[in-house]
Amino acid sequence: MQETSKQYDAVVKTCRDLFNKKMKDYGSAWRILRLPSLTDQIFIKAQRIRGLQENEVQKVDEGQESEFIGIINYCIMALIQIEKGVVEQPDMDTEEATEFYDKHLAITKQLMLDKNHDYGEAWRDMRVSSLTDLILQKLLRVKQIEDNAGKTLVSEGIDANYQDMINYAVFAMIHLNESK
């Protein structure tokens, strides 16, 4: 599990670095996005990954890695939106946004460590395509919860689904890095 922790940190460092660069370019314009908008952005990225995995011809020169990074970053943005709420105007500088990013990433990584302990790192035997399908399944669940105005009878909330998607995307990135 120590190796997983190091690999996890390497993947999320890449994601965090891109998040910070985009914060410098665009500011926190993403803070105006409602959760369904973020969910739809993640869905588009996951659908593109699935298309890349199924199609022989690729017309845009961006691979799965950049889309998984996008999923991770949009999920972190969604977790921040859940905590802070949606605003009408950008309201965070890079430093504050990064603090929230790190906070939610730490919680999500701890969840991964806890689940890895209980499941024995079963994800290592999974295919990247299966991880993609699990992300899509989680997205469909989130969309249903959003359509139900956030109410669930017995299921975990939206935040847990975003955390799982982050962890599945990190696992997929680890697999892709190992296959290089």
N, C-alpha and C positions, 0 to 999 in steps of 0.2 A: 504493500500500500504506500510505502514511502516513495517508490518510483512514480506511482499514480499522482501523488501530491505534487511532485516536481514537474511532471508532464502537464498537469492541470495548470500550475502556476505559469509555465511557459506559454501555454495557449492563451490564458487570460491576459497575460502581459501584452501580447500582440493586440488583443481586442481593446484593452484599456488605452494603449498608445494611439490606436486609430480613433477611439472615442475622444481623447484629448485633442488630437489634431483637428478633428471635425468641430470640436467645441471652439477652437481658436478661429477656424474658418467661418463657422455659421452661428456661433453663440449657442444659446439654449433655445433656439426656435422650436425644437421638439417639445418643449414644455406646454405648448398649446394643443398638442395631440391628445384626443380622448382615447381611452383604452381600446375601443373597437378599431380605431384607426391604427394604433400600434399593432394590434392583433392581425389586422389585414396586411400590414407591411411584413410581418413575420410569416404570414401565410404565403404571400407572394414569393418570398425567399425560399421557403420550404418546397413550394411547388416547382420553382426553378431547379432546385437541387434534384428533385425527383425526375424532372425532365432531363437533366444532364445525365443522370444515372440510366435512363431508359433510352435516350436518343443517341444514335450513332453520329449525327452531325450536330456540331455546336457552332452557332453563328456569332455569338458574342464571346470575346476572348477574356472571360472571367470564369474561373472554375468554382468547384464546390466550396473551397476554403473561404473565399471572400463572402459567400452567401452564409456559411455557418458563422463567420465573424459577425455578419449583420444580424443574424438571429440572436446571438448572445447579447450584442449591444442593444438591440431593440427590446429584448426581454428585461435587461437592466433598466432601461428607460421606463418600461411599464411598471416595474416594481417601485421605481422612484415616484411615478405618477400616482400609484396606489397610496403611497405614504404621504406625499405632499399635496396631491390634488392637481387638477388641471388649472392652468392660468390663461388669462387673455393675452398676455405679453410675456416674452422671455424675461426671466427673473433670476437666473443663476449665472454666476461667472464660472470659469473653468475650475477654479479651486473648490468651490462649494459643490459643483456637480460631481467632481472626482471624489470628494469625501462621501457623497451618497452612493456613488458607483462602488467604491471600495467597501462600504458598509454592507450593501446588498450582495456583493460578490462573496464577502466573508461568510455571510449567513448561508448562502447557496453552496459554497464549498464545504461548510460543516455538514450540511444536509447530505452532500455527496459522500463525505467520509463516513457518516453514520450508516447510510444505506450500503456503501461498499462493505462495511464491517458485517452487516447482516446478510447481504446477498453474495458475499465472497467474490466480488469483482466479476460478476457474471457478464457484464457488458463487454469484457475482453474477448468473449467468444461470439459476440454478435457482429453482424455485417454492418457497414455504414448505411446500406440501404434500409436495414431494419431500424436503425436509429432515426433515419429520416422519416420512416413511416410512423414511428412513435411520436415524433415531433408533430407530424400532421394530425395524428389522433388527438394529441393534447390540444392542438389548435381548434379542432372541431369541438372538443369539450368546452374550451374557453368561450368559443362563439355561442354555444348553447347556454352557458351560464350568463353571458352578457345579454342574450335574448331573454333570459329569465330575470333580468334586472339584478343580477348578482346573487340571487337566492338559490340555495341548494338544500336538498332534504337530507342527504347522507354523505355527500361528496366533499372532498377538500375544496378549498376556495381557489380563486383565480391565481393568487400569488404562488401557491404551491405548484400549479401547472406551469407558470413561467419559470420557476426554479428548476423543475424537471427538464423543461426544454433547454435551458442553459446547460445543464449537466449532460444531456444527450448530445448537444452540439459540441461540447468540449470533448466528449468521448469520441465523437466522429472525427474531430480534428486530430486527436491523438492517433487514431487509426490511420488517418491520411498521412500524418507526419511519419509514422512508423513504416508505411509502405513506400516512402520515397527512397 
